[in-house]
Structure formats: structure tokens, C-alpha cells
Amino acid sequence: AEEQRTSTNRRTKNQHQQRIKEAAEEQRTSDERTDERKEPDCVCG
């Protein structure tokens, strides 16, 4: 029973890390999108 609980925790931890990685990717993408949106303003200004 102990081993099963450990493996389950490990699996959950991996899923959590995967979710964090995906969230980080989305954040980076949105940041780049924001930068692109800002570029024209700087040029026009």
C-alpha cells in the first residue's frame, strides 16, 4: 500500500510539473504577443 501511495504521489507531481511547464509556455507566448502589440506604438510615437 505504501509503494502504491508513493507512485501515485509521483504521478501527481509529474502532472503538476507538466501543468506548470504549459502555463509558463502560455505566459511566454502572451508576453511576446504583448511586446509585438507595443512595437508599433513605439514606432508611431
Chimera marker file (.cmm) of the C-alpha trace (Angstrom):
<marker_set name="trace">
<marker id="1" x="0.000" y="0.000" z="0.000" r="1" g="1" b="0" radius="0.5"/>
<marker id="2" x="2.869" y="2.355" z="0.855" r="1" g="1" b="0" radius="0.5"/>
<marker id="3" x="4.539" y="1.838" z="-2.534" r="1" g="1" b="0" radius="0.5"/>
<marker id="4" x="1.266" y="2.474" z="-4.344" r="1" g="1" b="0" radius="0.5"/>
<marker id="5" x="0.759" y="5.761" z="-2.488" r="1" g="1" b="0" radius="0.5"/>
<marker id="6" x="4.310" y="6.834" z="-3.359" r="1" g="1" b="0" radius="0.5"/>
<marker id="7" x="3.888" y="6.047" z="-7.055" r="1" g="1" b="0" radius="0.5"/>
<marker id="8" x="0.575" y="7.913" z="-7.080" r="1" g="1" b="0" radius="0.5"/>
<marker id="9" x="2.190" y="10.952" z="-5.483" r="1" g="1" b="0" radius="0.5"/>
<marker id="10" x="5.000" y="10.819" z="-8.026" r="1" g="1" b="0" radius="0.5"/>
<marker id="11" x="2.489" y="10.625" z="-10.877" r="1" g="1" b="0" radius="0.5"/>
<marker id="12" x="0.551" y="13.600" z="-9.490" r="1" g="1" b="0" radius="0.5"/>
<marker id="13" x="3.777" y="15.551" z="-9.083" r="1" g="1" b="0" radius="0.5"/>
<marker id="14" x="4.717" y="14.884" z="-12.716" r="1" g="1" b="0" radius="0.5"/>
<marker id="15" x="1.306" y="16.062" z="-13.888" r="1" g="1" b="0" radius="0.5"/>
<marker id="16" x="1.697" y="19.180" z="-11.738" r="1" g="1" b="0" radius="0.5"/>
<marker id="17" x="5.115" y="19.957" z="-13.241" r="1" g="1" b="0" radius="0.5"/>
<marker id="18" x="3.699" y="19.414" z="-16.726" r="1" g="1" b="0" radius="0.5"/>
<marker id="19" x="0.895" y="21.863" z="-15.974" r="1" g="1" b="0" radius="0.5"/>
<marker id="20" x="3.409" y="24.415" z="-14.681" r="1" g="1" b="0" radius="0.5"/>
<marker id="21" x="5.501" y="23.992" z="-17.830" r="1" g="1" b="0" radius="0.5"/>
<marker id="22" x="2.458" y="24.519" z="-20.056" r="1" g="1" b="0" radius="0.5"/>
<marker id="23" x="1.428" y="27.582" z="-18.040" r="1" g="1" b="0" radius="0.5"/>
<marker id="24" x="4.940" y="29.001" z="-18.405" r="1" g="1" b="0" radius="0.5"/>
<marker id="25" x="4.781" y="28.443" z="-22.172" r="1" g="1" b="0" radius="0.5"/>
<marker id="26" x="1.450" y="30.264" z="-22.392" r="1" g="1" b="0" radius="0.5"/>
<marker id="27" x="2.809" y="33.129" z="-20.284" r="1" g="1" b="0" radius="0.5"/>
<marker id="28" x="5.857" y="33.480" z="-22.551" r="1" g="1" b="0" radius="0.5"/>
<marker id="29" x="3.643" y="33.442" z="-25.647" r="1" g="1" b="0" radius="0.5"/>
<marker id="30" x="1.305" y="36.090" z="-24.241" r="1" g="1" b="0" radius="0.5"/>
<marker id="31" x="4.320" y="38.206" z="-23.246" r="1" g="1" b="0" radius="0.5"/>
<marker id="32" x="5.682" y="38.051" z="-26.797" r="1" g="1" b="0" radius="0.5"/>
<marker id="33" x="2.251" y="38.955" z="-28.111" r="1" g="1" b="0" radius="0.5"/>
<marker id="34" x="2.167" y="41.985" z="-25.790" r="1" g="1" b="0" radius="0.5"/>
<marker id="35" x="5.626" y="43.059" z="-26.974" r="1" g="1" b="0" radius="0.5"/>
<marker id="36" x="4.522" y="42.832" z="-30.611" r="1" g="1" b="0" radius="0.5"/>
<marker id="37" x="1.478" y="44.940" z="-29.788" r="1" g="1" b="0" radius="0.5"/>
<marker id="38" x="3.729" y="47.524" z="-28.117" r="1" g="1" b="0" radius="0.5"/>
<marker id="39" x="6.235" y="47.742" z="-31.005" r="1" g="1" b="0" radius="0.5"/>
<marker id="40" x="4.026" y="49.782" z="-33.424" r="1" g="1" b="0" radius="0.5"/>
<marker id="41" x="3.196" y="52.271" z="-30.651" r="1" g="1" b="0" radius="0.5"/>
<marker id="42" x="6.908" y="52.945" z="-30.142" r="1" g="1" b="0" radius="0.5"/>
<marker id="43" x="7.420" y="53.411" z="-33.899" r="1" g="1" b="0" radius="0.5"/>
<marker id="44" x="4.408" y="55.707" z="-34.233" r="1" g="1" b="0" radius="0.5"/>
<marker id="45" x="5.397" y="57.635" z="-31.104" r="1" g="1" b="0" radius="0.5"/>
<link id1="1" id2="2" r="1" g="1" b="0" radius="0.2"/>
<link id1="2" id2="3" r="1" g="1" b="0" radius="0.2"/>
<link id1="3" id2="4" r="1" g="1" b="0" radius="0.2"/>
<link id1="4" id2="5" r="1" g="1" b="0" radius="0.2"/>
<link id1="5" id2="6" r="1" g="1" b="0" radius="0.2"/>
<link id1="6" id2="7" r="1" g="1" b="0" radius="0.2"/>
<link id1="7" id2="8" r="1" g="1" b="0" radius="0.2"/>
<link id1="8" id2="9" r="1" g="1" b="0" radius="0.2"/>
<link id1="9" id2="10" r="1" g="1" b="0" radius="0.2"/>
<link id1="10" id2="11" r="1" g="1" b="0" radius="0.2"/>
<link id1="11" id2="12" r="1" g="1" b="0" radius="0.2"/>
<link id1="12" id2="13" r="1" g="1" b="0" radius="0.2"/>
<link id1="13" id2="14" r="1" g="1" b="0" radius="0.2"/>
<link id1="14" id2="15" r="1" g="1" b="0" radius="0.2"/>
<link id1="15" id2="16" r="1" g="1" b="0" radius="0.2"/>
<link id1="16" id2="17" r="1" g="1" b="0" radius="0.2"/>
<link id1="17" id2="18" r="1" g="1" b="0" radius="0.2"/>
<link id1="18" id2="19" r="1" g="1" b="0" radius="0.2"/>
<link id1="19" id2="20" r="1" g="1" b="0" radius="0.2"/>
<link id1="20" id2="21" r="1" g="1" b="0" radius="0.2"/>
<link id1="21" id2="22" r="1" g="1" b="0" radius="0.2"/>
<link id1="22" id2="23" r="1" g="1" b="0" radius="0.2"/>
<link id1="23" id2="24" r="1" g="1" b="0" radius="0.2"/>
<link id1="24" id2="25" r="1" g="1" b="0" radius="0.2"/>
<link id1="25" id2="26" r="1" g="1" b="0" radius="0.2"/>
<link id1="26" id2="27" r="1" g="1" b="0" radius="0.2"/>
<link id1="27" id2="28" r="1" g="1" b="0" radius="0.2"/>
<link id1="28" id2="29" r="1" g="1" b="0" radius="0.2"/>
<link id1="29" id2="30" r="1" g="1" b="0" radius="0.2"/>
<link id1="30" id2="31" r="1" g="1" b="0" radius="0.2"/>
<link id1="31" id2="32" r="1" g="1" b="0" radius="0.2"/>
<link id1="32" id2="33" r="1" g="1" b="0" radius="0.2"/>
<link id1="33" id2="34" r="1" g="1" b="0" radius="0.2"/>
<link id1="34" id2="35" r="1" g="1" b="0" radius="0.2"/>
<link id1="35" id2="36" r="1" g="1" b="0" radius="0.2"/>
<link id1="36" id2="37" r="1" g="1" b="0" radius="0.2"/>
<link id1="37" id2="38" r="1" g="1" b="0" radius="0.2"/>
<link id1="38" id2="39" r="1" g="1" b="0" radius="0.2"/>
<link id1="39" id2="40" r="1" g="1" b="0" radius="0.2"/>
<link id1="40" id2="41" r="1" g="1" b="0" radius="0.2"/>
<link id1="41" id2="42" r="1" g="1" b="0" radius="0.2"/>
<link id1="42" id2="43" r="1" g="1" b="0" radius="0.2"/>
<link id1="43" id2="44" r="1" g="1" b="0" radius="0.2"/>
<link id1="44" id2="45" r="1" g="1" b="0" radius="0.2"/>
</marker_set>
